Amino acid sequence: PGFSMLAKGCGWLAYSLPVPFLFAIILFAISDAIPSLRPAITIFINYLFLILPLIGFSILGVSARKLSDQAKIRMGPKRMGSVIAGFVLLGIFYCYSILRQFDSMTVNSTDSQYFMPLSLVILTIAIPYLYSWFTGLLAAYDIVSYSRRSPGVLYKHALTYVGVGIVTVIASSIALQYIATITPETGRISINVAFASFYVVSLVAALGYVMIAKGAARLKRIEDS
């Protein structure tokens, strides 16, 4: 059951990169032709980028717990405390970045990134992202720990690819959200730097997905044999 859910979680993650990007390209092209649709399209794209990885990481979290329970792996209290403290700091920094660039006067502006009140942005976007990242990181830890306890060398390599790939995807997701909260209008970064950073981080995310796919493919070959 743990490996079955692991496959489902990887499947959701596989769609969480190309599907939102394709929708964004098509819908923002429509919004350029019909500016009145831009607020609704922006809100839809923001939630689409959130929901797919949230589902994927949630499934991975359940699968990783099943595997860790099977192997009787438990994170020590000190390590868990360090992880929670680090994530609290990340959450504070992320919310502060949103607050710093958020201007209530731009909610209905064409330059708005959310077209929503600040309270909704924090409750329905920032907090779910933090939950998704935290769940994914714990899942990656459990998967890598399980791979180290696995008696099979092939399982170790395949699961390590999956675990490292998940960490890479989460790190790139955090970086993309940080880039999104630093708008060129603030004068903190130029538009060219923002676009360059966005594409570099997207390539890193793609590398993480490739690692997950490679690990999943190895697991499938092992099970088929």
N, C-alpha and C positions, 0 to 999 in steps of 0.2 A: 504493500500500500504506500509506503514512503516513497519508493522509486516511481510509482505510478503518478503520485501527486507532484513529484519533482518534474516529471515530464510535462504535466499540464502547466505548471508554473513557468517553465522555460518556454512553452508554447505561447502563453500570454505575453511574456517579455519579448518574444520574437516579433510580435505584432505591434508592440508598444513604441517602436522607433519608426518604422516606415509609414504606418497607417496615419498617425497624427500629422506627419510631415506632408503626406499626399493631400489630406484634407485641407491643411493650411494653405498649400500652394493653390489649390482649386478655389477654395472659398474666399481667400484674400484677393484673388484675381476678380472674383465676382464683386467683392466689396469695393474694388477700385472703380468698377463700372457703375455700381449702385451704392454710393457712400452711406445712405441711410441704413444699410444692412450691417455696417461695420461693427457697431456695438454688440449686436446679437452674435455675429460670427466670431468676434474676439472672445466673448464669454464661452461659446461652445468649444472653440479650439483650446482655451485654457483648461477646461474641464476634461477634454479628450486626452490632452497630454498628461493629466493627472490620473484619470480613472484606470486606464489600461495597465500601467506599471503598478498601481495600487493593488489591483486584482492579482497580478502576477506575483508580486512580493508577498502578498497575504497567503497565497497558495504555497509558495516556497517556504514560508515560515512554518506552516502546518506540516509540510513534508519533512523539513529539517528537524522539527521536534520529534516526529515519529522515528526518524533515523537515530537521533541522539538518545531517545528513550530506549530504543532497541539495543544500542551499544552502551547504555548506562553512562552517558557523557553528561556532565553537569559543569556549567561555568562557575568558578569559585566566586564567593561573595566580594572579594577585593577586586577581581577583574570586572565583575558585573557593576560594582560601584564606580570603577573608572570609566566604563563604557557609558553608564548613565550620566555621569558628570560631564563627560566630553560631549554627549549629545545634547544636554541641557545648554551648554555653552554655544553649540552650533545653532540650536533653536533660538536662543536669545539674539545671536548675531544675524540670523536670517530674518527674524521679525524686525529687528532694528533696521536692517537694510531696506525692508519694505516701507517702514515708517518714515525713514529719512527721505525717500524719494516720492512718497505718496503725498499728493496734494489734493485735497477735497475739491478744489476748484477745477481740477482737470478730469473729474469723473465722467463728464459728458463731452470732454474735449476729444478731438480727433487724434490727439497724441496719447490718450489714456491707454495703459496696458491691460486694464481690467474692466473698465466701465461698470464698476460696482463700488458700493461703499466700503470703507476700510474694514469695518467689522465683518462683512461677508468675506472679504479677501483673507483675513486672518483665520476665520472659523472654517471656511470651506475650501481654502486652497493651501495656506501656509501649514496649518496643523495636519491635514491629511498627508501633505508631502513629508512632513517630519515623521509621522507614523510609518509611512511607506519606507523611508530610508532606514529607520530604526529596525523595522521588521526584516528588511532585506539584509542589513549588516549582521543581525543575529543569525539569520538563516545561513549566510555565507560562513560565519564562524562555526556553526554546527556541522555544515557540510564538510568543511576542511578538517575539522576535528574527527568526524566520522571516517574520512578518507585515511587519516593517519592510523586509525584503529583497524582499518580493513585489512584482512589477511592477504587479499589479492593485490598484486602490483598493478594490474591493469585497472582495477577499480580505483586505486589510489590516484593514478594519473588522471583518469577521466573526471573524478569528483573534484580534484584540485583545479582542473580547467574550469569547471562550473563555478566553484567557489570564488576563484580569482576573477572570473568574468563578471560575476554578480557585483563584487566590490568595485570593479572598473566602471560598470554601468551606473552604480549609485554615485560614485565620485563625479562622474561626468554629469549626472542629473543635478547634483548639488551645484556644480560649477555653472551649468546652464541657467539655473534659477538665480544664481548670484549675478551673472551677466545681465539677466533680464531686469534685475532690480536697480541696475546702474544705467540709467538712461542717458543718451548723449546730451539731452537738454540740460542736465545738471552741470555740464562742463567738466565732469570728472574723467570721462573718456571720450574719445572721438568716435564718430560713426564708423570709420574704417577699422579702428581697433576693435570695436564691438563686433563687427561682422567677422573679422579675422579670428577673434577669440571664439565666436560662436561656431565657426566651421572647424576649427582645430579641436574643440571639445566634442563636437559631433563625430569627428573621425575617431577620437578616443572611445566614445560610446560605441561606435560601430565595431571597434576592435574588441570591446568587452562582449558584445553580442556574438562575434565570431568565436571567441573562446568558449562561451556557453554552448554554442552550436557544436563546436568540436568535441567538447566533453560529452554532450548529450549523444552525439553520433557514436562515440566510443562505447558509451554505456549500452546503446541499442545493439551494437555489434556483439558485445559481450553476452547480452541476454539472448540474442538470436542464436548464438553458437551453443 
